[in-house]
Amino acid sequence: MEKMNQKEKLFFDQLKDIFIGVKIEGESGFINLMRIKSAYFDVIFKELNKEIEEETKDFPDFKEEMFDKLYTFFKTYFSESGSIYFNYTPLKSKVYERIYSPNKDVILFWKTHMLYYVKTDRLWNNLTIDFDEYGVRYKINFDVSKLQHKEANEKREIIYELKEIKDREITFNVLYSERGRKTKSDEILRAFRKENIHLDEERLLKLFRTYEKQNEVDYFINKNAEQFLKEQFDLWLKNYLFDDESDFSEKRLKQLKVLKETAYRVIDFVAQFEDELVKIWNKPKFVLNSNYVITLDRIAKKDGGIEFIEKIVKHKGFEEQKKEWKDLGILDAFDESKLFINTLNGKELNKEYQFLPIDTKYFDEDIKLELLSLFDDLDKELDGWLIHSENYQALKTILPKFREKVQTIYIDPPYNTGSDEFIYRDTFRHSSWLSLMENRISLSLELLKDSGNFCCSINENELYNLKFLMDEIFTNSNYLANFVIKVRHEERILKGDKDVHEVTENLLYYRKTKEHIIGKIKKENTSIEEYVWEIKEKWKPDRIVEMGGKKVEIFKPYNFQIIKGSPSENRLKRINIRGSIRQGNSSGRFYVKYLEPNFEKFGGYLFKTYNMGDDALGYRYFYIPDESTKRKNGDYFQGIPTNRDDILEIPYPNYFDMVDEFNRTGYEGPKYFGTGKKPETFIKKIIEISNCKTKEIIMDFFLGSGTTTAVAHKLRIKWIGVEMGEHFYTVVLPRMKKVLFYDKYGISKEKDVKENYNKDKAGGFFKYYDLEQYEQTLRKAVYKESHPFVDFDDKSIYQQYVFMKDLKLLDAMKLDYENNKIKINFEEIYPNIDLAETLSNLTGKAIKKIEKNVVIFEDRSKIDFDDIDFNLIKPLIWW
């Protein structure tokens, strides 16, 4: 190959950067596919060069100009993460022409509108990058072993420290910046020069950016990369053509034809990989690690139910079940002798124990199967489904099963506040946020019945963007209301930024079609009321101690509450105490009990440590700060004790029950206490307005702490909750178990709720499970490095499906030649696959009954797990 000119090298370097990036090793699923791209690029590079040489032999002087133009075009549409969209383009006027049409006034346009928002990855991992410096190859290692995990979700900058240079291997420590520390680039470059490594600062920073973009970047997938890039190239070429001094000679037209054909070849090949990501993103996902939670009364009502309860009480897993009840605070001690009472009708459950929730995770598969066999119409008898998953993957997977079956969707998504004080990311660019919402809301629309409705909480940060977006998805004629809700009680004071308080939030309310009927609201509830903390019954202290001449009430871990004002008012208010006590590596949050009428004079603080170190467990601290250590700021109080002698250490069980006082995110970490949440009364009013009645389904795919599912269950409405955070298991699942047993807080005290949900009418039955995730699929899929092209006459080498030879998840498949069947060992794909639920989601059929190795659907059809039609299961394992 002839030596490249500068423009040619620029183009291929750019193509390599956007198409492959630097070769990376590690445990990311995305990296798995990048390895394949690297091998295929070498082939496409040679083929493309050979064709360009042949096609430009009559006008070799055009080559430099062509590569310059190709470089200019392609760098315009690829982001640093390799996402294909309007990264930068001077042709905005051309693009914006497309937002007008005869039927619509103005369509909302944002630069990532043609993308799937995948994730923003902020987890730092060990990574190795292969780096070529003037033909000498180096391994660049990034070591995160010294990177301390953040105590909460605080925003911290990353810096790099040179650890060692050994032969051709360079290792950097990745650290969080402390007290404004920066990466010492000058020192690193001096150390490089001593080892004859001639990197300049720009290339060093590029290495750091390469590492960072694999760890902290918005990842998108273009829904149709080929169409998008070809459309944009045609626009660009026309613009270039008319700026070309009107040279329309035959030679010039031939040159431009070669330019276009070359660009199209590159686009065809690049789009192959982007389309592969689209397929993985949209493929149905396996259901994993599924379990059921059911109260004893639901079991006892079935034929053989009493005998089954007697069996599980004797099971070895029952000890763990009893421990969970104690940890949940719903039962101090279980007395097996009191479980049943003898009546004239025979043995019956003791009412004291009837709503104890059984979680099948504590029992073996045989017991689980025996439990499920008691039910002849399983899905119909379930009250709800909790799904631990990224919400787009969940919506896409369950769509066939729940298509047009949901009456109400309510979501409380990230408001894009620009704050990192949440367990979820809340600092999106507006375009990223809109893509995230568009992808998910558009998909969820297909789940709604024609009579259904969609409600979304939001504040002013994205209110106007969201309104335009939802008008386009639902059409403006289906917009019904924007409820404005007061969220603060103090007056709005305009003295400066720190004193400007947001006092309202919004609820956008849409219907799917005109079939939707708005439910009637009782006269005393003619509007969605202010967020107020409900009045609780007064808690009795566990004991009283003397401190500083004052009597101090100490409460049990599972019933401590916060009271503001005099005890006679008995009114709850959430207070945020910012500060920390250091105990080992611990940091935590405070709970406040005001014991005197005067709010200003006295504050008693309880402090709970978190699992930041083994020595941090098992203690609660009580102290009274002096006036110098506290400062009032609206509803927030700050106080840090300066004298350890003022702290009384009280041993307590590790489990602490917040009862109903979860914050907005559902996260119980110290940073987030006091941020507020949607009260149960608020969700109840949405349900009333939505005309969502008993046995209808309400869905929340930004579930947070589980308020929507808790309220739905109390109102005897079926529910689906989707949440991706780990608090799914630490907050949502425990909360729903307590709701099944009987949760006397929230809406439970309202008269109309009490009639159907009370200590004598509780109980329930729901399923919870994980879903296979996009990253898991990428990590598991087998892509082999091989020659990408096959000799097909009907397609050019650039358009062939290059993954035809790849196994993906087929490595678990075996051919049974003797019986002419395909056998799939699902355990080799993922452990604990729930085939019944997976097939239910895939076929769109509700489960009627589950037997050993067989699922029977609502239409009486059945599938034997040992004889699954490969064409049915194929979308899951070879896409």
Secondary structure, 3 states (H helix, E strand, C coil): CCCCCHHHHHHHHHHHHHHCCCCEECCCHHHHHHHHHHHHHHHHHHHHHHHHHHHCCCCCCHHHHHHHHHHHHHHHCECCCCCECCCCCCCHHHHHHHHCECCECCCCCCCCCCEEEEEEECCCCCEEEEEEECCEEEEEEEECCCCCCCCCCCCCCEEEEEEEEECCEEEEEEEECCCCCCCCHHHHHHHHHHCCCCCCHHHHHHHHHHHHHCCCEEEEEECCHHHHHHHHHHHHHHHHHHCCCCCCCHHHHHHHHHHHHHHHHHHHHHHHHHHHHHHHHHCCCCEEEEEEEEEHHHHHCCCCHHHHHHHHHHCCCHHHHHHHHHHHCCCCCCCHHHCEEEECCEEEECCCCCCCEEEHHHCCHHHHHHHHCCCCCHHHHCCEEEEECCHHHHHHHHHHHHCCCEEEEEECCCCCCCCCCCCCCCCCCHHHHHHHHHHHHHHHHCCEEEEEEEEEEECCCCHHHHHHHHHHHHCHHHEEEEEEEECCCCCCCCCCHHHCCCCEEEEEEEECCCCCCCCCCCHHHCCCCCCCCCCCCCCCCCEEEEECCEEEEECCCCCCCCECCCCCCCCECCCEEECCCCCCCCCCEEEEECCCCCCCCCCEEEEECCCCCHHHCCEEEEECCCHHHEEEECCEEEECCCCHHHCEEEECCCCCCCCCCCCCCCCCCHHHCCCCCCCHHHHHHHHHHCCCCCCCEEEECCCCCCHHHHHHHHCCCEEEEEECCCHHHHHHHHHHHHHHHHCCCHHHHCHHHHCCCECCECCCEEEEEEECCHHHHHHHCECCCCCCCCCCCCCCCCCCCCCCCCCECHHHEEEECCCCEEEECHHHHCCCECHHHHHHHHHCCCEEEEECCEEEECCCCEEECCCCCHHHHHHHHCC
